[in-house]
Amino acid sequence: PKVIDGNASTFWHTSYYLGHQFGNLKKGTGLILDMGRPVRLSQLTVQFGTSCCTHVMIEVGNSNTASAAALSTFTAVQSSSAAQGSTTFNVTKQVTGRYVLIWITDLPPLAGSSGRYETLIYEVTAHGFASGQPG
């Protein structure tokens, strides 16, 4: 709820790690957004923290189950290896799904905390079309 509440002072964050690649404990982590119905995403704007750089993939799928099997059914539609601050992902792939996954694979340094790495997401704005509507 903190990334879609319209309040730029609230945020979601990953856990912090002692290395930018999750302390070599896992390959990534993410945030799943329920769009309420199948959509074709055209643009996603994510307000990350100010530290550079989060490596992120934007994916679309039809499961909200946080399992490797379910997440492997998602389709990548955009990515960045330099996400920070307001980052806009323009989506040109004609993929539909109910859920949007913001999958983080590399963390930026946590401001003010030497040796700690963490991603912050303050707000997310999605644009697209209900499945079956013209784009």
Secondary structure, DSSP 8 states (H G I E B T S, - for coil): -TTSSS-TT--EE---BSSTTGGGS-S-EEEEEEEEEEEEEEEEEEEE-SSS-EEEEEEEES----SHHHHTT-EEEEEEEEE-SEEEEE--S--EEEEEEEEEEE--B-TT-TT-B--EEEEEEEEEEETTS--
